[in-house]
Amino acid sequence: MTMFDETDRRIATWFTDETVRVPERTIDAVLAHARAHPRRRDPLATLRRDPMARPFTAGLFAPVPLLAAIGLIVVAVLGGAVVGGVLDLSGPAPLPVPSASPIATPSPSPSPRIIHVDLVEVAGQDASIDITDRSGALVDAETGQPADGGSVGGRGIELANDPVDPMVIVVTWTGTPCDTTHALEIDADGRTMTLARPRCEGDAIPRDLQLRLRFREAIDSSAIAATLVTE
Amino acid sequence: MQRDLVERAARGDQDAFEALVRLSANRLFAIAYRVLRDHHRAEDAVQQTLVSIWDELPRLRDPDRFDAWSYRVVTRHSVALAKREGRGPGGGAIVRLLPDDADVSRAPDDIGSVVQRDEIERGFRSLKPDQRAILTLHHVAGLSSPEIADVLGIPVGTAGSRLHYATQALRAALDADARLDTTTERSA
């Protein structure tokens, strides 16, 4: 028992007997980030999830599903009223007009959304990416803050969940100084991504580029198949 | 006072954010440094944490939850960094602070204390990042099991058992280290 108490005391002392101070350069870097990214008015702020929300609020009672449910009820009530004749919005029904044989027209598929993002490149060179989202699940995208050098091995592209925001996927890939324009395709299933970079001839020092993709709902990075191609 | 700073920083007040950063940076750095055992990586973790806090602060509904939230963010960044870099400089390198032939039995108290700290250092480094994080929240931030549960967003019982197992793991590492020393002495 005494041994346990003594060990506890040693452990507790070890944790508290060392004073560390954060270097001023770290604080400077953070304040520079804040100055470079001033707060912009966010019309959807009240709909965004509280990072300290209890888990149950992420379910049916979360703001977005709740609003969606209310919207569906309103549409259903109005639709029922119109169909049931309670609301006569159209006046007398028009007589059917015979027409020529109908021509089949394909229903339009939803057009992909394209987002352009200027990427941070550690050496300060220009780099950008055009994202084509065919899934409709992508909300927005922004550059990440890559570290110096090239850290991504294997396939040259790496996906990870943001440790703070489960709706954000961080994409990191290896680039070279001469690939300035990139393209990312997100397939309709939302689970397949292809990132294209231009071919870079000659010796070049690899360095990371990083992109933060925000989706409508939490997404698991390991469920996404990502491919890096050089064109 | 902190509540006011949090509210103003959430609205975009840069001065309030700077004051908030200066209030909490050392506290967050102490946690990151304990988890990562490396100054440079702890700097990275704290910088990422404070940048995340600036970016995400408007979403925090209750300003009084700022401390718990900042602990959550720094813990996640630190653990993620520790896992990503694996056994990097702070992950597995074990440094003996005294030469193997040092006569510890006759050493003054301060040397004995260094040896003990070295043992705990080695034991702590051998733990998983999640275990290092939960012990740090308990011993450095002074959080109880319910408070750790709140910070990590896990049930109170889970927090309690994780804290228990992390403590046991550290004890086991210290015991193993002591046995290794005894064996080395006998073989010598």
Boltz contact constraints between the chains, C-beta under 6 A:
constraints:
  - contact:
      token1: [A, 10]
      token2: [B, 116]
      max_distance: 6.0
  - contact:
      token1: [A, 12]
      token2: [B, 139]
      max_distance: 6.0
  - contact:
      token1: [A, 14]
      token2: [B, 117]
      max_distance: 6.0
  - contact:
      token1: [A, 14]
      token2: [B, 120]
      max_distance: 6.0
  - contact:
      token1: [A, 15]
      token2: [B, 139]
      max_distance: 6.0
  - contact:
      token1: [A, 15]
      token2: [B, 140]
      max_distance: 6.0
  - contact:
      token1: [A, 20]
      token2: [B, 29]
      max_distance: 6.0
  - contact:
      token1: [A, 20]
      token2: [B, 30]
      max_distance: 6.0
  - contact:
      token1: [A, 20]
      token2: [B, 33]
      max_distance: 6.0
  - contact:
      token1: [A, 21]
      token2: [B, 26]
      max_distance: 6.0
  - contact:
      token1: [A, 22]
      token2: [B, 25]
      max_distance: 6.0
  - contact:
      token1: [A, 22]
      token2: [B, 26]
      max_distance: 6.0
  - contact:
      token1: [A, 22]
      token2: [B, 29]
      max_distance: 6.0
  - contact:
      token1: [A, 22]
      token2: [B, 46]
      max_distance: 6.0
  - contact:
      token1: [A, 26]
      token2: [B, 43]
      max_distance: 6.0
  - contact:
      token1: [A, 26]
      token2: [B, 46]
      max_distance: 6.0
  - contact:
      token1: [A, 26]
      token2: [B, 47]
      max_distance: 6.0
  - contact:
      token1: [A, 27]
      token2: [B, 21]
      max_distance: 6.0
  - contact:
      token1: [A, 27]
      token2: [B, 25]
      max_distance: 6.0
  - contact:
      token1: [A, 29]
      token2: [B, 47]
      max_distance: 6.0
  - contact:
      token1: [A, 30]
      token2: [B, 21]
      max_distance: 6.0
  - contact:
      token1: [A, 30]
      token2: [B, 47]
      max_distance: 6.0
  - contact:
      token1: [A, 30]
      token2: [B, 50]
      max_distance: 6.0
  - contact:
      token1: [A, 30]
      token2: [B, 51]
      max_distance: 6.0
  - contact:
      token1: [A, 31]
      token2: [B, 18]
      max_distance: 6.0
  - contact:
      token1: [A, 33]
      token2: [B, 51]
      max_distance: 6.0
  - contact:
      token1: [A, 34]
      token2: [B, 14]
      max_distance: 6.0
  - contact:
      token1: [A, 34]
      token2: [B, 17]
      max_distance: 6.0
  - contact:
      token1: [A, 34]
      token2: [B, 54]
      max_distance: 6.0
  - contact:
      token1: [A, 39]
      token2: [B, 12]
      max_distance: 6.0
  - contact:
      token1: [A, 45]
      token2: [B, 58]
      max_distance: 6.0
  - contact:
      token1: [A, 48]
      token2: [B, 59]
      max_distance: 6.0
  - contact:
      token1: [A, 50]
      token2: [B, 59]
      max_distance: 6.0
  - contact:
      token1: [A, 50]
      token2: [B, 61]
      max_distance: 6.0
  - contact:
      token1: [A, 51]
      token2: [B, 56]
      max_distance: 6.0
  - contact:
      token1: [A, 51]
      token2: [B, 59]
      max_distance: 6.0
  - contact:
      token1: [A, 51]
      token2: [B, 69]
      max_distance: 6.0
  - contact:
      token1: [A, 52]
      token2: [B, 65]
      max_distance: 6.0
  - contact:
      token1: [A, 52]
      token2: [B, 69]
      max_distance: 6.0
  - contact:
      token1: [A, 163]
      token2: [B, 76]
      max_distance: 6.0
  - contact:
      token1: [A, 163]
      token2: [B, 77]
      max_distance: 6.0
  - contact:
      token1: [A, 163]
      token2: [B, 80]
      max_distance: 6.0
  - contact:
      token1: [A, 164]
      token2: [B, 52]
      max_distance: 6.0
  - contact:
      token1: [A, 164]
      token2: [B, 73]
      max_distance: 6.0
